[in-house]
Amino acid sequence: MKTILITGGAGFIGSNFVRFWYDRHPDYKIVVLDILTYAGRLRNIPERIYNDKKRFAFFLGSVTSIEIVNMLAENADVIVHFAAETHVTRSIFESRKFFETDVLGTHTIANAVLKFQDKVERFIHISTSEVYGTAHSDPMDEEHPLNPSSPYASAKCGADRLVHSYFLTYGIPSVILRPFNQYGPFQHLEKVIPRFITSAMRNEPLTIHGDGSAVRDWLHVEDTCERIEAAILAPLERVRGQVLNIGSGECVSILDIARMILRETGRAEDAVVHLGDRLGQVVKHVSSTDKARRLLGVGPGRPFAEGLRQTIDWYARNEAWWQEIEWMKHVTVLTRAGKEEAH
Ligand SMILES: NC(=O)c1ccc[n+]([C@@H]2O[C@H](COP(=O)([O-])OP(=O)(O)OC[C@H]3O[C@@H](n4cnc5c(N)ncnc54)[C@H](O)[C@@H]3O)[C@@H](O)[C@H]2O)c1
């Protein structure tokens, strides 16, 4: 049996990937390393998986800990590295933790991949489209300049380039994936789509930074899992050292998403409330999907309207999951004008 080490497997994308991989790859044991920050929850991993001691093990620990990372990497055939601090707004408030986890954590993982190069066949580093900053081209391909515009994005950019430098210097078997905006089941309420959905369900206003015209490229998390799987299963010589966008090519504005959610949940459109602009805001993001199609053989994923309906349905059926974290839906930030606002 092979072993796949998944860091950050109790978070949103990580836990979706744990379920995805467990159900499709019975020849693998899954090992999760997660420190369970406010964003990570054990209940994101189904009991049927958690209790399967033959095929699943959970380790509470940090990706910045050389000792535990080496101990787990030593036995891993594949490593998928999700663990990170991920909330842009929090990074504007206090960013030190982002650099510790996102950069030094990745450094620790990359060193372990290097140390156990004879064992680790593939290292999938989960980067982000935020490394690009606002789009200079439409669509954005992997050659787009890197202009991170928030502390979160710059920490992720440091991690992304660190992994690439380890490929260039030492030839580690890395593949860097840059997902665009994600949505789907088990996403924390601090992120825009679950916040909108649960606010609509509670008859609360849907708060938007600025005028809501910022457009993003949205991909359902299960489609992302398929792409990560494809990067693991593709012939190594085809993907080694590559950087790949993981997006849909379909971009939708924040305001349009709010309107779609209000329509689907039977609320009136005047439930939208505009707040001050978020600092470090990216105005436009749209992914080129050409390289992923060429190297991984994947298409654009499900249409956004379909994925959004599925996601609304999941939050409607899983109130017990989200009501516990409802109090974390908003964080208070200081605007440019020195005003306190709940974002
Ligand atoms: N959600 C998105 O839209 C999106 C888009 C592009 C890229 N990404 C990237 O995908 C990855 C996963 O994102 P997500 O949305 O699932 O994040 P998330 O915040 O939901 O989960 C992060 C997980 O990492 C864990 N973690 C944090 N610090 C850790 C540490 N020091 N050691 C071990 N575990 C730690 C947390 O406990 C949590 O379980 C991140 O690297 C993120 O940058 C996310």
PDBQT file of the ligand as one rigid body, heavy atoms in Angstrom, charges set to zero:
ROOT
HETATM    1  N1  LIG A 401      -9.897  28.524  -0.734  1.00  0.00    +0.000 N 
HETATM    2  C1  LIG A 401      -9.459  29.068  -1.854  1.00  0.00    +0.000 C 
HETATM    3  O1  LIG A 401     -10.224  29.736  -2.581  1.00  0.00    +0.000 OA
HETATM    4  C2  LIG A 401      -8.037  28.856  -2.305  1.00  0.00    +0.000 A 
HETATM    5  C3  LIG A 401      -7.678  29.293  -3.580  1.00  0.00    +0.000 A 
HETATM    6  C4  LIG A 401      -6.390  29.099  -4.013  1.00  0.00    +0.000 A 
HETATM    7  C5  LIG A 401      -5.469  28.462  -3.210  1.00  0.00    +0.000 A 
HETATM    8  N2  LIG A 401      -5.820  28.042  -1.969  1.00  0.00    +0.000 N 
HETATM    9  C6  LIG A 401      -4.807  27.360  -1.152  1.00  0.00    +0.000 C 
HETATM   10  O2  LIG A 401      -5.282  26.050  -0.866  1.00  0.00    +0.000 OA
HETATM   11  C7  LIG A 401      -4.802  25.636   0.414  1.00  0.00    +0.000 C 
HETATM   12  C8  LIG A 401      -5.976  25.223   1.279  1.00  0.00    +0.000 C 
HETATM   13  O3  LIG A 401      -6.891  26.311   1.370  1.00  0.00    +0.000 OA
HETATM   14  P1  LIG A 401      -8.239  26.192   2.208  1.00  0.00    +0.000 P 
HETATM   15  O4  LIG A 401      -9.174  27.184   1.661  1.00  0.00    +0.000 OA
HETATM   16  O5  LIG A 401      -8.615  24.772   2.304  1.00  0.00    +0.000 OA
HETATM   17  O6  LIG A 401      -7.711  26.708   3.638  1.00  0.00    +0.000 OA
HETATM   18  P2  LIG A 401      -8.319  26.529   5.090  1.00  0.00    +0.000 P 
HETATM   19  O7  LIG A 401      -7.960  27.791   5.816  1.00  0.00    +0.000 OA
HETATM   20  O8  LIG A 401      -9.731  26.097   5.040  1.00  0.00    +0.000 OA
HETATM   21  O9  LIG A 401      -7.485  25.321   5.710  1.00  0.00    +0.000 OA
HETATM   22  C9  LIG A 401      -6.133  25.433   6.073  1.00  0.00    +0.000 C 
HETATM   23  C10 LIG A 401      -5.778  24.212   6.912  1.00  0.00    +0.000 C 
HETATM   24  O10 LIG A 401      -4.385  24.284   7.230  1.00  0.00    +0.000 OA
HETATM   25  C11 LIG A 401      -4.230  24.001   8.612  1.00  0.00    +0.000 C 
HETATM   26  N3  LIG A 401      -3.023  24.667   9.103  1.00  0.00    +0.000 N 
HETATM   27  C12 LIG A 401      -2.811  26.000   9.267  1.00  0.00    +0.000 A 
HETATM   28  N4  LIG A 401      -1.591  26.200   9.775  1.00  0.00    +0.000 NA
HETATM   29  C13 LIG A 401      -1.002  24.981   9.924  1.00  0.00    +0.000 A 
HETATM   30  C14 LIG A 401       0.271  24.546  10.391  1.00  0.00    +0.000 A 
HETATM   31  N5  LIG A 401       1.185  25.406  10.822  1.00  0.00    +0.000 N 
HETATM   32  N6  LIG A 401       0.528  23.225  10.384  1.00  0.00    +0.000 NA
HETATM   33  C15 LIG A 401      -0.403  22.329   9.967  1.00  0.00    +0.000 A 
HETATM   34  N7  LIG A 401      -1.618  22.684   9.532  1.00  0.00    +0.000 NA
HETATM   35  C16 LIG A 401      -1.917  23.997   9.503  1.00  0.00    +0.000 A 
HETATM   36  C17 LIG A 401      -5.501  24.534   9.265  1.00  0.00    +0.000 C 
HETATM   37  O11 LIG A 401      -5.727  23.969  10.554  1.00  0.00    +0.000 OA
HETATM   38  C18 LIG A 401      -6.548  24.148   8.232  1.00  0.00    +0.000 C 
HETATM   39  O12 LIG A 401      -7.014  22.836   8.471  1.00  0.00    +0.000 OA
HETATM   40  C19 LIG A 401      -4.020  26.809   0.981  1.00  0.00    +0.000 C 
HETATM   41  O13 LIG A 401      -2.645  26.588   0.741  1.00  0.00    +0.000 OA
HETATM   42  C20 LIG A 401      -4.521  27.995   0.188  1.00  0.00    +0.000 C 
HETATM   43  O14 LIG A 401      -3.549  29.009   0.116  1.00  0.00    +0.000 OA
HETATM   44  C21 LIG A 401      -7.096  28.230  -1.493  1.00  0.00    +0.000 A 
ENDROOT
TORSDOF 0
